[in-house]
Amino acid sequence: MIDSKKRQLLVEQIDSHLRRTARQLIKFDTLDETLNYLIEAFCEQFSCDYVAINLKLRGCLAARVAKGESFHLHHALPLPLERCSPRFFMDAVCSDHVISEEERCSFLENLEQEGFASWFTVPIKECDSDSFGVLVIGFRHYVPLVLDAEKLFQEFGKDIATAIGLSKERENKKKKMKGMEWLKENACLGSSIEELISGILEQVRKGTHVESAFVYLYDEVDHSFVYHPPSYGPINAPEKIKIEGNYHISSYFPFIEKIGREEITVPLIVNFKTIGVLHARNKKGKAFSQEDLETLQFLSSHVSVLIENARLYKNQIEDKSRLEKLVVHHQELVKQTLVGEGFSEITNTLAQMIGHTVVLFDRFFRPISHHLIDMKQNQLEQLFRQLDLEKWNFFQANYQEQWVKLADQDDFGIWRVVGGGDLLGYLGVKISKREADLLLRMTFNHALHVYAIQFIKQKLVLEAKEQVKDSFLNKLFVENIQNQEEIIEYASIFHLDIFQAHKIGIFSIDLNDDVGQASSLLETEAKKTWIWERIRENLLQYDRDIIVTRKDGFYILIAPDKPDRCWEQVYARLTRGAALEGEKVEICLGISKSTERLEDYYVCYKQALQTLKIVRHQFKRKGFLSFDNLGSYSILYDLRDTFAAQLFLKNYLDPLLSYGNGKGKGKDLFDTLRAYLYKNGNLKDTADDLFIHRSSLKYRLEKIEEILQIKLEDAEERFHLMLAYKLYDLYHLED
């Protein structure tokens, strides 16, 4: 036993050494420097045979630094923590202490097997924090350890823990400083996104020793996080993560800023906007610590700005390049209007320019030209069917730009082609609405102007042809032709063989009463003009041999009299071209006889006109009729202007019309007699047609016989009356 003075001296010596050592520990920058100094100091001061600092690492107690020989401990470590008694991580323990069976462990057994005459361990921990590990000091010869030094050793363990914490903090600061130096070096304008990502992953590897790391960048157009190369280590992640409905980032990255897991995700944020994420994975069994999270957050907070600047710079360069190409393409589009006669060249150029399918429609929403980029022919036909159902909405809407969602959920943009204040057509492009940025819209606007120029060019050509055509018709449809050579010259312009047999067709366009009452006269005429132009284009597509024109407010067809020509099909084309969604349009057509001589064109024009009038009044349900099928009307047509015909009419029908001072009674009798004659004198059919009782019909017929002084049973009288009604129809066609 040592006396109290020696004990006191030893305690003071130990305390003085530990204080000096503790003061020196805070001077070192790295953890290795700190630990090596600690070991050297102990060996020098106390002549110990073995000193080791063992730290917790990945669930094990592992030797970090050691001096001296220790066969058993050297081979036993690293040792799983569950095979180490918690006492060693909580209190100082020495060879003189009594250790219970419950506290014995593999670590103690290996320590005892070393055969140290004296040893002690100190937990490396601060007051209430977890232990970093255990400091072990051993002597081969006996050293009297005083119990009074136990508290000093524990305090020294706290100092070591503090020093270790400070060393780690300084190391982290150094890492950050190196990271800042790297950021400073790579902050120059022009660094690519790939270079920045490669740099930050290298910093992540150095700062956290991860197994793998990679970056997702957010695509605002596609609403998705897209993997952006390069990466570090093996990765097993989808190329794209689609954002659908739920905008909480944790729903797609469950390890967002969470420690204690083998995976971790840190957002890349610029101006409160997430531009991407940094995702890292550790080896199995190694969790990310708070220190790792802070390192990743530090790197991401600074590199986010660099990545965003690189993206903006890249976009600026691309936009500049696109603008330069845009100027070239605009010049190419303008060139097509100068050298091309149609729309196909413009459509092909525009589609190749923007890399998307382009379709040009006329103002009736019929396709004129198209160029497929990302569509197949069957998809195009499906598109036409869908647009045909919705086209009336396009007509009524007055928006310059409209969008349609296709059957496959793709977008289809539609722009109005306008020139001189008139709607000329529609430009359709299959493109995502989000993709249609400012530069693309500039291209579309330029293309719309180019299309408008081409439409106007064609319109001017057509108007010039129409003027020539009007002059030609004014010279052709006259009773006495003055200059046959000039007419023949005009006819050759329209590829019309004037000496070949032709038929003249004249048709009318009538809107139903509801439309006429609801619309003003100008609106009605505008609608008729719109229908007429649809009919004209429809007929020209059906038969190029037909000349379609207007004269004196009538719509005229001049068609070669071919044996295989079916006027019923022509009429069907007329009605199909006149079809309007939600409105009833009536088309009536009168057809002349065939021309044989040049002078016959005037006669046939009059025949077609007269036939049209009869169809509109008597055969509206049928819709069309040829002059050859008029029957008695064709004979009466030449008689209606004679004085005898007028006297005939006055004798047979005027008494009925003037009965009752021209009021309703006379008109009722007039209509009753017409019905009776057209029903061949059948009382039942006549009563049913007039919706009156048979007795009422008999009374009216008796009254008619009394007024006209005739007998209706007389077949001769009935013939005269029928003839009078037909003449009446001819006289009153203009009413």
ABEGO torsion letter per residue (X at the ends): XBBAAAAAAAAAAAAAAAAAAAAAAAABABAAAAAAAAAAAAAAAAGBABBBBBBBBGGBBBBABBBEBBAAAAAAOBBBAAABBAAAAABBBBAABBBBAAABBAAAAAAAAAGBABBBBBBBBBAABBBAEBBBBBBABBBBBBAAAAAAAAAAAAAAAAAAAAAAAAAAAAAAAAAAAAAAAAABBGBBAAAAAAAAAAAAAAAAGBABBBBBBBBAAAGBBBBBOBBBEBBBBBABBBBBGBABAAAABAABGBBGBABBBBBBBBGGBBAEBBBBBBBBGBBBBAAAAAAAAAAAAAAAAAAAAAAAAAAAAAAAAAAAAAAAAAAAAAAAAAABABAAAAAAAAAAAAGBBBBBBBAAGBBABBBBAABBAAAAAAAAAAAAAAAAAAAABABABBBBBBAAGBBBBBBBBBBGGBBAEBBBBBBBAAABBAAAAAAAAAAAAAAAAAAAAAAAAAAAAAAAAAAAAAAABBABBABAAAAAAAAAAAGBBAABBBBBBBBBBBBBAAAAAABBAAAAAAAAAAAAAAAAAAAAAABAABBBBBBGGBBBBBBBBBAABBAAAAAAAAAAAABBBGBBBBBBBBBBBBBABAAAAAAAAAAAAAAAAAAAAAAAAAGBBBAAAAEAAAAAAAAAABAAAAAAAAAAAAAAAABGGGBAAAAAAAAAAAAAAAAGGBAAAAAAAAGBBAAAAAAAAAAAAAAAGBBAABAAAAAAAAAAAAAAAAAAAAX
